[in-house]
Amino acid sequence: LILPTYLLIAYVLFRYIPERGVYSSQTAMLWIPMFLLIMIRGQIEQAERYSLKAYPIKTAQGRFYDTSRDRATTIQDLLHYLEKSRYSGLVAMPEGLPLNYFSRIKNPLSFHTFTPIETASPEVERRILEELESFRPELVALNNRDVTEFGHKAFGVDYNYRLIAYLQKHYFLLRIWDSPSFKLALLRRARE
């Protein structure tokens, strides 16, 4: 989406603003060096970020590259594990929607991301609990996604307490992956 953004910036700087008389077309040309610098720097940053994705994950949807060796290894192992079984529903918490895509196991809930910005509200948490009880997804994948950018410590630690309590009551630990930088626990719904 960066190319349309560059085009919009160019239109605003070189056409839209001069047409409104804020500055002349000749003055607009003074923006060219800054505009080029922003474009070049942006492309260099994108190339650097892309080059960090060095660890492949082979999926039914094709090959995906990750920046973390631990996460790539864990996800690859999880996908192999899930291939051997026929599970009917998978919810990844607090985040992990690509797991549904890569494993081809649907998330039956209308909620797909459980970061504080989306689910810290008690009303939203109540709706999630209602959907969990209604749809009863067979699997839940809990991961250690860092949520400090939202001003919270961790999923289930300082938000979504009732959700964690629900999972503890209705799910059991099926398998855990515990690497130095990425942890994932796969829970399965208990027979009731």
DRENGUMAR-572572 format. One record per residue: residue number from 1; residue in one letter; x, y negated, z negated of N, C-alpha, C, O in turn. Coordinates in steps of 0.1 Angstrom, whole numbers, plus 5000, padded with zeros to 4 digits. Last residue first. Layout:
! residues N
(NUM; 'A'; (X; Y; Z); (X; Y; Z); (X; Y; Z); (X; Y; Z))
...
This chain:
! residues 192
(192; 'E'; (4820; 5327; 4723); (4812; 5323; 4712); (4799; 5330; 4712); (4790; 5328; 4704))
(191; 'R'; (4854; 5330; 4730); (4841; 5335; 4733); (4832; 5332; 4721); (4836; 5335; 4709))
(190; 'A'; (4873; 5300; 4734); (4870; 5312; 4727); (4856; 5317; 4731); (4847; 5309; 4733))
(189; 'R'; (4891; 5287; 4762); (4879; 5286; 4754); (4876; 5300; 4747); (4877; 5310; 4754))
(188; 'R'; (4926; 5282; 4759); (4914; 5289; 4765); (4902; 5289; 4756); (4904; 5290; 4744))
(187; 'L'; (4953; 5260; 4766); (4942; 5265; 4757); (4931; 5272; 4765); (4928; 5268; 4776))
(186; 'L'; (4986; 5255; 4769); (4974; 5259; 4777); (4965; 5266; 4767); (4968; 5276; 4761))
(185; 'A'; (5007; 5228; 4765); (5000; 5240; 4758); (4988; 5243; 4766); (4980; 5234; 4769))
(184; 'L'; (5038; 5215; 4772); (5025; 5218; 4777); (5019; 5230; 4770); (5026; 5240; 4768))
(183; 'K'; (5064; 5191; 4773); (5057; 5201; 4766); (5043; 5203; 4771); (5036; 5193; 4774))
(182; 'F'; (5095; 5179; 4782); (5081; 5180; 4786); (5075; 5193; 4779); (5080; 5204; 4780))
(181; 'S'; (5121; 5178; 4773); (5114; 5166; 4776); (5100; 5167; 4780); (5093; 5157; 4782))
(180; 'P'; (5128; 5206; 4766); (5133; 5194; 4758); (5125; 5181; 4761); (5123; 5173; 4752))
(179; 'S'; (5099; 5226; 4767); (5112; 5222; 4772); (5116; 5209; 4765); (5108; 5203; 4758))
(178; 'D'; (5077; 5248; 4762); (5083; 5238; 4753); (5097; 5235; 4758); (5107; 5242; 4753))
(177; 'W'; (5045; 5259; 4768); (5058; 5257; 4775); (5065; 5245; 4767); (5059; 5235; 4765))
(176; 'I'; (5023; 5284; 4757); (5030; 5271; 4755); (5043; 5271; 4762); (5050; 5281; 4763))
(175; 'R'; (4990; 5299; 4759); (5005; 5299; 4762); (5010; 5285; 4760); (5003; 5275; 4761))
(174; 'L'; (4967; 5299; 4745); (4969; 5309; 4754); (4984; 5311; 4757); (4990; 5322; 4758))
(173; 'L'; (4952; 5290; 4716); (4964; 5288; 4723); (4966; 5301; 4732); (4968; 5312; 4727))
(172; 'F'; (4916; 5285; 4718); (4928; 5291; 4712); (4940; 5290; 4721); (4938; 5288; 4733))
(171; 'Y'; (4888; 5264; 4711); (4898; 5269; 4720); (4909; 5276; 4712); (4912; 5272; 4700))
(170; 'H'; (4871; 5253; 4692); (4865; 5261; 4703); (4875; 5267; 4712); (4871; 5274; 4721))
(169; 'K'; (4886; 5239; 4672); (4875; 5248; 4668); (4870; 5257; 4679); (4867; 5269; 4677))
(168; 'Q'; (4904; 5224; 4686); (4909; 5234; 4676); (4898; 5244; 4672); (4901; 5255; 4669))
(167; 'L'; (4887; 5208; 4701); (4895; 5218; 4708); (4900; 5228; 4698); (4901; 5240; 4702))
(166; 'Y'; (4875; 5193; 4681); (4867; 5201; 4689); (4875; 5212; 4696); (4871; 5224; 4696))
(165; 'A'; (4898; 5179; 4672); (4891; 5188; 4663); (4882; 5198; 4670); (4881; 5209; 4667))
(164; 'I'; (4903; 5164; 4695); (4913; 5174; 4691); (4906; 5184; 4681); (4909; 5196; 4682))
(163; 'L'; (4879; 5148; 4694); (4882; 5156; 4706); (4892; 5167; 4702); (4890; 5179; 4706))
(162; 'R'; (4883; 5134; 4671); (4871; 5143; 4672); (4874; 5153; 4684); (4870; 5164; 4683))
(161; 'Y'; (4905; 5117; 4678); (4906; 5127; 4667); (4895; 5138; 4668); (4898; 5150; 4667))
(160; 'N'; (4911; 5097; 4697); (4905; 5110; 4701); (4907; 5121; 4690); (4910; 5132; 4694))
(159; 'Y'; (4942; 5084; 4683); (4929; 5082; 4690); (4924; 5096; 4694); (4932; 5105; 4695))
(158; 'D'; (4965; 5091; 4670); (4958; 5079; 4666); (4947; 5075; 4675); (4942; 5063; 4675))
(157; 'V'; (4966; 5118; 4679); (4973; 5114; 4667); (4967; 5101; 4662); (4963; 5100; 4650))
(156; 'G'; (4953; 5124; 4703); (4949; 5132; 4691); (4956; 5128; 4678); (4953; 5133; 4668))
(155; 'F'; (4981; 5112; 4720); (4968; 5118; 4721); (4965; 5126; 4709); (4972; 5135; 4706))
(154; 'A'; (5001; 5088; 4702); (4999; 5100; 4710); (4985; 5105; 4710); (4977; 5101; 4701))
(153; 'K'; (5002; 5060; 4695); (5013; 5069; 4693); (5012; 5081; 4702); (5021; 5085; 4710))
(152; 'H'; (4994; 5031; 4715); (4991; 5042; 4707); (5002; 5052; 4706); (5011; 5052; 4715))
(151; 'G'; (4998; 5011; 4735); (4998; 5007; 4721); (4993; 5018; 4711); (4989; 5015; 4700))
(150; 'F'; (5001; 5020; 4760); (4988; 5016; 4757); (4987; 5011; 4742); (4976; 5008; 4737))
(149; 'E'; (5027; 5030; 4760); (5024; 5018; 4768); (5010; 5012; 4766); (5008; 5000; 4769))
(148; 'T'; (5025; 5053; 4746); (5029; 5041; 4739); (5027; 5029; 4747); (5026; 5018; 4741))
(147; 'V'; (5019; 5078; 4756); (5009; 5068; 4757); (5012; 5055; 4750); (5003; 5047; 4747))
(146; 'D'; (5035; 5104; 4773); (5037; 5092; 4765); (5026; 5082; 4767); (5024; 5078; 4778))
(145; 'R'; (5023; 5136; 4774); (5023; 5124; 4781); (5025; 5112; 4772); (5016; 5111; 4762))
(144; 'N'; (5024; 5164; 4766); (5030; 5153; 4758); (5032; 5140; 4765); (5042; 5133; 4763))
(143; 'N'; (4993; 5181; 4773); (5007; 5178; 4775); (5011; 5166; 4767); (5003; 5159; 4761))
(142; 'L'; (4971; 5207; 4774); (4975; 5196; 4766); (4990; 5193; 4769); (4998; 5203; 4768))
(141; 'A'; (4946; 5220; 4793); (4961; 5219; 4793); (4964; 5206; 4786); (4961; 5195; 4791))
(140; 'V'; (4921; 5243; 4789); (4925; 5229; 4786); (4940; 5229; 4786); (4946; 5237; 4779))
(139; 'L'; (4897; 5264; 4805); (4910; 5261; 4801); (4912; 5246; 4799); (4905; 5237; 4805))
(138; 'E'; (4869; 5265; 4809); (4876; 5277; 4804); (4890; 5274; 4799); (4894; 5279; 4789))
(137; 'P'; (4846; 5241; 4799); (4857; 5245; 4808); (4865; 5256; 4801); (4867; 5256; 4789))
(136; 'R'; (4817; 5235; 4791); (4826; 5245; 4785); (4837; 5250; 4795); (4837; 5262; 4799))
(135; 'F'; (4796; 5218; 4797); (4802; 5225; 4808); (4812; 5236; 4804); (4815; 5245; 4811))
(134; 'S'; (4786; 5210; 4771); (4777; 5213; 4782); (4784; 5222; 4793); (4778; 5232; 4797))
(133; 'E'; (4809; 5204; 4756); (4799; 5214; 4751); (4789; 5218; 4762); (4785; 5230; 4762))
(132; 'L'; (4821; 5185; 4772); (4828; 5197; 4769); (4818; 5208; 4764); (4820; 5219; 4768))
(131; 'E'; (4800; 5165; 4772); (4804; 5172; 4784); (4811; 5185; 4782); (4809; 5195; 4788))
(130; 'E'; (4802; 5157; 4745); (4789; 5163; 4750); (4792; 5170; 4763); (4786; 5181; 4765))
(129; 'L'; (4828; 5148; 4744); (4824; 5159; 4736); (4811; 5166; 4741); (4810; 5178; 4741))
(128; 'I'; (4825; 5125; 4761); (4834; 5136; 4764); (4830; 5149; 4757); (4830; 5160; 4763))
(127; 'R'; (4808; 5110; 4745); (4803; 5115; 4758); (4812; 5126; 4763); (4807; 5136; 4769))
(126; 'R'; (4825; 5104; 4723); (4812; 5112; 4721); (4807; 5118; 4734); (4803; 5129; 4735))
(125; 'E'; (4844; 5089; 4736); (4848; 5102; 4730); (4836; 5111; 4728); (4836; 5123; 4730))
(124; 'V'; (4829; 5067; 4742); (4834; 5075; 4753); (4838; 5088; 4748); (4835; 5098; 4754))
(123; 'E'; (4825; 5058; 4715); (4813; 5061; 4724); (4818; 5070; 4736); (4811; 5079; 4739))
(122; 'P'; (4850; 5053; 4705); (4842; 5064; 4699); (4830; 5068; 4708); (4827; 5079; 4708))
(121; 'S'; (4876; 5047; 4728); (4864; 5042; 4723); (4856; 5054; 4717); (4855; 5064; 4724))
(120; 'A'; (4897; 5059; 4741); (4899; 5056; 4727); (4886; 5051; 4721); (4884; 5052; 4708))
(119; 'T'; (4897; 5064; 4769); (4889; 5073; 4760); (4890; 5070; 4745); (4885; 5077; 4737))
(118; 'E'; (4912; 5046; 4786); (4899; 5052; 4790); (4891; 5058; 4779); (4878; 5058; 4780))
(117; 'I'; (4933; 5038; 4771); (4926; 5028; 4778); (4912; 5033; 4783); (4902; 5026; 4784))
(116; 'P'; (4945; 5062; 4762); (4937; 5054; 4753); (4928; 5043; 4760); (4917; 5040; 4755))
(115; 'T'; (4938; 5089; 4786); (4947; 5079; 4780); (4939; 5069; 4771); (4927; 5068; 4774))
(114; 'F'; (4927; 5110; 4800); (4923; 5108; 4786); (4934; 5099; 4779); (4938; 5102; 4767))
(113; 'T'; (4911; 5115; 4830); (4922; 5109; 4823); (4918; 5106; 4809); (4908; 5100; 4807))
(112; 'H'; (4886; 5125; 4838); (4899; 5131; 4844); (4911; 5126; 4837); (4922; 5132; 4838))
(111; 'F'; (4852; 5131; 4833); (4864; 5125; 4828); (4877; 5132; 4833); (4877; 5144; 4832))
(110; 'S'; (4833; 5148; 4841); (4834; 5135; 4848); (4846; 5127; 4844); (4849; 5117; 4850))
(109; 'L'; (4844; 5182; 4842); (4840; 5170; 4835); (4840; 5158; 4845); (4847; 5158; 4855))
(108; 'P'; (4855; 5204; 4855); (4841; 5202; 4856); (4836; 5189; 4849); (4824; 5186; 4851))
(107; 'N'; (4881; 5205; 4876); (4878; 5199; 4863); (4863; 5197; 4864); (4858; 5189; 4872))
(106; 'K'; (4890; 5235; 4895); (4883; 5222; 4893); (4882; 5218; 4878); (4881; 5227; 4869))
(105; 'I'; (4920; 5246; 4907); (4910; 5249; 4896); (4903; 5235; 4893); (4910; 5226; 4889))
(104; 'R'; (4941; 5244; 4923); (4928; 5246; 4930); (4918; 5251; 4919); (4908; 5258; 4922))
(103; 'S'; (4966; 5236; 4914); (4961; 5250; 4911); (4948; 5254; 4917); (4944; 5265; 4918))
(102; 'F'; (4968; 5210; 4924); (4978; 5220; 4928); (4973; 5234; 4925); (4977; 5243; 4932))
(101; 'Y'; (4945; 5198; 4913); (4947; 5198; 4927); (4957; 5209; 4931); (4954; 5217; 4940))
(100; 'N'; (4949; 5201; 4886); (4937; 5206; 4892); (4939; 5208; 4907); (4935; 5218; 4913))
(99; 'L'; (4974; 5187; 4883); (4973; 5202; 4880); (4961; 5208; 4886); (4961; 5219; 4891))
(98; 'P'; (4968; 5160; 4888); (4974; 5168; 4898); (4974; 5183; 4896); (4974; 5191; 4905))
(97; 'L'; (4958; 5152; 4862); (4948; 5155; 4873); (4955; 5163; 4884); (4949; 5171; 4890))
(96; 'G'; (4969; 5145; 4838); (4975; 5157; 4845); (4965; 5161; 4856); (4965; 5173; 4860))
(95; 'E'; (4967; 5135; 4804); (4967; 5132; 4818); (4973; 5144; 4825); (4981; 5151; 4820))
(94; 'P'; (4965; 5145; 4779); (4958; 5133; 4781); (4958; 5129; 4796); (4950; 5121; 4801))
(93; 'M'; (4948; 5171; 4795); (4948; 5160; 4786); (4961; 5157; 4781); (4969; 5167; 4779))
(92; 'A'; (4930; 5187; 4821); (4943; 5183; 4816); (4942; 5171; 4807); (4936; 5161; 4811))
(91; 'V'; (4909; 5214; 4824); (4909; 5200; 4821); (4923; 5197; 4815); (4927; 5204; 4806))
(90; 'L'; (4895; 5238; 4845); (4907; 5233; 4839); (4907; 5218; 4836); (4904; 5210; 4846))
(89; 'G'; (4876; 5267; 4852); (4877; 5252; 4849); (4889; 5249; 4842); (4893; 5256; 4833))
(88; 'S'; (4879; 5294; 4858); (4868; 5286; 4864); (4868; 5271; 4862); (4862; 5264; 4869))
(87; 'Y'; (4905; 5316; 4868); (4899; 5307; 4858); (4889; 5298; 4865); (4891; 5294; 4877))
(86; 'R'; (4919; 5343; 4874); (4908; 5336; 4881); (4901; 5328; 4870); (4891; 5332; 4864))
(85; 'S'; (4955; 5347; 4876); (4942; 5348; 4870); (4932; 5340; 4877); (4935; 5332; 4886))
(84; 'K'; (4978; 5342; 4889); (4976; 5356; 4886); (4962; 5358; 4880); (4957; 5369; 4879))
(83; 'E'; (4980; 5314; 4890); (4977; 5322; 4903); (4973; 5336; 4900); (4965; 5342; 4907))
(82; 'L'; (4988; 5306; 4865); (4974; 5304; 4869); (4970; 5312; 4881); (4958; 5316; 4883))
(81; 'Y'; (5015; 5312; 4867); (5007; 5318; 4856); (4992; 5318; 4860); (4985; 5328; 4859))
(80; 'H'; (5023; 5294; 4886); (5025; 5309; 4888); (5016; 5316; 4879); (5009; 5326; 4883))
(79; 'L'; (5017; 5270; 4873); (5010; 5274; 4885); (5011; 5289; 4889); (5002; 5295; 4893))
(78; 'L'; (5036; 5272; 4852); (5021; 5271; 4849); (5013; 5275; 4862); (5004; 5283; 4861))
(77; 'D'; (5060; 5270; 4866); (5057; 5282; 4858); (5042; 5283; 4855); (5036; 5293; 4856))
(76; 'Q'; (5057; 5244; 4876); (5059; 5255; 4885); (5055; 5268; 4878); (5048; 5277; 4884))
(75; 'I'; (5056; 5229; 4853); (5044; 5229; 4862); (5045; 5241; 4871); (5035; 5248; 4874))
(74; 'T'; (5082; 5234; 4842); (5070; 5238; 4835); (5058; 5239; 4844); (5050; 5249; 4843))
(73; 'T'; (5098; 5224; 4863); (5100; 5238; 4859); (5087; 5243; 4852); (5082; 5253; 4855))
(72; 'A'; (5090; 5197; 4862); (5089; 5204; 4874); (5089; 5219; 4871); (5081; 5227; 4876))
(71; 'R'; (5097; 5190; 4836); (5083; 5189; 4840); (5081; 5198; 4852); (5071; 5205; 4853))
(70; 'D'; (5126; 5193; 4837); (5117; 5200; 4827); (5103; 5201; 4831); (5096; 5211; 4830))
(69; 'R'; (5133; 5175; 4857); (5135; 5189; 4859); (5127; 5197; 4849); (5121; 5207; 4854))
(68; 'S'; (5115; 5148; 4869); (5119; 5155; 4857); (5121; 5170; 4859); (5112; 5176; 4864))
(67; 'T'; (5105; 5138; 4892); (5117; 5132; 4887); (5123; 5139; 4875); (5134; 5137; 4871))
(66; 'D'; (5093; 5161; 4917); (5092; 5154; 4905); (5105; 5148; 4901); (5116; 5152; 4906))
(65; 'Y'; (5075; 5168; 4947); (5088; 5166; 4940); (5086; 5157; 4928); (5078; 5148; 4928))
(64; 'F'; (5058; 5195; 4963); (5057; 5182; 4955); (5071; 5180; 4948); (5077; 5190; 4944))
(63; 'R'; (5046; 5212; 4991); (5057; 5210; 4981); (5056; 5196; 4976); (5053; 5186; 4983))
(62; 'G'; (5012; 5225; 4991); (5024; 5220; 4997); (5035; 5218; 4987); (5033; 5221; 4975))
(61; 'Q'; (4991; 5236; 4978); (4988; 5224; 4986); (5001; 5218; 4993); (5000; 5208; 5000))
(60; 'A'; (5001; 5255; 4963); (4992; 5259; 4974); (4989; 5248; 4983); (4985; 5250; 4994))
(59; 'T'; (5035; 5244; 4957); (5021; 5246; 4953); (5013; 5251; 4965); (5018; 5251; 4976))
(58; 'K'; (5066; 5241; 4942); (5059; 5247; 4954); (5044; 5250; 4949); (5042; 5257; 4939))
(57; 'I'; (5084; 5214; 4934); (5073; 5222; 4929); (5066; 5228; 4941); (5060; 5220; 4948))
(56; 'P'; (5118; 5202; 4932); (5106; 5206; 4939); (5097; 5215; 4931); (5101; 5223; 4922))
(55; 'Y'; (5133; 5174; 4921); (5130; 5187; 4916); (5117; 5192; 4922); (5106; 5187; 4919))
(54; 'A'; (5138; 5147; 4927); (5147; 5157; 4932); (5143; 5172; 4929); (5150; 5181; 4934))
(53; 'K'; (5131; 5117; 4928); (5123; 5129; 4929); (5130; 5140; 4935); (5129; 5143; 4947))
(52; 'L'; (5149; 5097; 4931); (5149; 5103; 4918); (5140; 5116; 4918); (5142; 5125; 4909))
(51; 'S'; (5142; 5085; 4955); (5154; 5094; 4955); (5155; 5102; 4942); (5162; 5112; 4941))
(50; 'Y'; (5121; 5069; 4949); (5118; 5081; 4956); (5130; 5091; 4955); (5128; 5103; 4955))
(49; 'R'; (5135; 5048; 4936); (5125; 5056; 4929); (5123; 5069; 4936); (5122; 5080; 4929))
(48; 'E'; (5150; 5038; 4958); (5157; 5043; 4946); (5147; 5052; 4938); (5151; 5063; 4934))
(47; 'A'; (5130; 5030; 4975); (5139; 5041; 4980); (5146; 5047; 4968); (5148; 5059; 4967))
(46; 'Q'; (5118; 5009; 4960); (5110; 5021; 4963); (5119; 5033; 4968); (5117; 5044; 4964))
(45; 'E'; (5140; 4991; 4959); (5135; 4997; 4947); (5127; 5010; 4950); (5128; 5020; 4943))
(44; 'I'; (5142; 4985; 4986); (5153; 4991; 4980); (5148; 4998; 4967); (5153; 5010; 4964))
(43; 'Q'; (5117; 4972; 4990); (5120; 4985; 4997); (5132; 4992; 4991); (5132; 5005; 4991))
(42; 'G'; (5120; 4950; 4973); (5109; 4960; 4971); (5112; 4973; 4978); (5110; 4983; 4972))
(41; 'R'; (5141; 4936; 4986); (5143; 4942; 4972); (5132; 4952; 4969); (5136; 4963; 4963))
(40; 'I'; (5129; 4930; 5010); (5140; 4938; 5010); (5142; 4945; 4996); (5145; 4957; 4995))
(39; 'M'; (5107; 4913; 5001); (5105; 4925; 5009); (5117; 4935; 5008); (5115; 4947; 5006))
(38; 'I'; (5121; 4892; 4988); (5112; 4901; 4981); (5109; 4914; 4988); (5109; 4924; 4982))
(37; 'L'; (5136; 4882; 5009); (5143; 4888; 4998); (5134; 4897; 4990); (5138; 4908; 4985))
(36; 'L'; (5116; 4873; 5026); (5125; 4884; 5031); (5132; 4890; 5019); (5133; 4902; 5019))
(35; 'F'; (5106; 4852; 5009); (5097; 4863; 5013); (5106; 4875; 5018); (5102; 4886; 5014))
(34; 'M'; (5128; 4835; 5007); (5123; 4842; 4995); (5114; 4854; 4999); (5115; 4864; 4992))
(33; 'P'; (5131; 4827; 5035); (5142; 4835; 5028); (5137; 4842; 5015); (5141; 4853; 5013))
(32; 'I'; (5104; 4816; 5040); (5109; 4828; 5047); (5121; 4834; 5039); (5120; 4847; 5038))
(31; 'W'; (5096; 4792; 5028); (5093; 4805; 5021); (5100; 4817; 5027); (5101; 4827; 5021))
(30; 'L'; (5101; 4773; 5047); (5110; 4773; 5036); (5108; 4786; 5027); (5117; 4790; 5020))
(29; 'M'; (5079; 4773; 5063); (5090; 4780; 5068); (5101; 4781; 5057); (5110; 4790; 5057))
(28; 'A'; (5061; 4755; 5051); (5059; 4769; 5049); (5071; 4778; 5053); (5074; 4788; 5047))
(27; 'T'; (5069; 4731; 5062); (5073; 4734; 5048); (5071; 4749; 5045); (5079; 4755; 5037))
(26; 'Q'; (5057; 4734; 5087); (5072; 4733; 5086); (5077; 4736; 5072); (5087; 4743; 5070))
(25; 'S'; (5030; 4734; 5080); (5036; 4746; 5086); (5051; 4746; 5086); (5057; 4757; 5084))
(24; 'S'; (5027; 4716; 5048); (5027; 4717; 5063); (5033; 4731; 5067); (5038; 4738; 5060))
(23; 'Y'; (5005; 4723; 5020); (5018; 4719; 5026); (5017; 4721; 5041); (5008; 4728; 5046))
(22; 'V'; (4977; 4721; 5018); (4985; 4721; 5006); (5000; 4717; 5010); (5006; 4709; 5002))
(21; 'G'; (4960; 4723; 5040); (4967; 4710; 5038); (4975; 4709; 5025); (4979; 4698; 5021))
(20; 'R'; (4949; 4746; 5048); (4942; 4738; 5038); (4949; 4726; 5034); (4944; 4718; 5025))
(19; 'E'; (4969; 4757; 5065); (4956; 4753; 5071); (4948; 4744; 5061); (4939; 4736; 5066))
(18; 'P'; (4989; 4764; 5045); (4991; 4753; 5054); (4978; 4748; 5061); (4976; 4735; 5063))
(17; 'I'; (4975; 4786; 5033); (4978; 4774; 5026); (4981; 4762; 5035); (4975; 4752; 5032))
(16; 'Y'; (4972; 4805; 5056); (4961; 4800; 5048); (4964; 4787; 5041); (4956; 4778; 5042))
(15; 'R'; (5000; 4807; 5067); (4988; 4803; 5075); (4977; 4797; 5066); (4973; 4786; 5068))
(14; 'F'; (5020; 4814; 5050); (5024; 4808; 5063); (5011; 4803; 5071); (5013; 4796; 5081))
(13; 'L'; (5010; 4825; 5026); (5020; 4815; 5026); (5022; 4807; 5039); (5024; 4795; 5039))
(12; 'V'; (4989; 4843; 5035); (4986; 4832; 5025); (4997; 4821; 5026); (4993; 4810; 5027))
(11; 'Y'; (5003; 4860; 5053); (4992; 4852; 5057); (4989; 4840; 5048); (4987; 4829; 5053))
(10; 'A'; (5022; 4871; 5035); (5027; 4863; 5046); (5015; 4854; 5052); (5017; 4842; 5055))
(9; 'I'; (5005; 4885; 5017); (5014; 4874; 5012); (5018; 4865; 5024); (5018; 4852; 5023))
(8; 'L'; (4995; 4903; 5035); (4986; 4894; 5028); (4994; 4882; 5023); (4990; 4870; 5025))
(7; 'L'; (5017; 4918; 5042); (5010; 4911; 5052); (5001; 4900; 5046); (4999; 4889; 5051))
(6; 'Y'; (5024; 4929; 5017); (5033; 4919; 5024); (5026; 4911; 5034); (5028; 4899; 5035))
(5; 'T'; (5001; 4945; 5014); (5004; 4934; 5004); (5013; 4924; 5010); (5011; 4912; 5009))
(4; 'P'; (5004; 4964; 5035); (4993; 4954; 5035); (4995; 4943; 5025); (4990; 4931; 5028))
(3; 'L'; (5028; 4976; 5024); (5028; 4969; 5037); (5016; 4959; 5038); (5018; 4948; 5041))
(2; 'I'; (5021; 4989; 5000); (5030; 4977; 5000); (5030; 4969; 5013); (5030; 4957; 5012))
(1; 'L'; (5008; 5012; 5000); (5000; 5000; 5000); (5008; 4987; 5000); (5003; 4976; 5000))
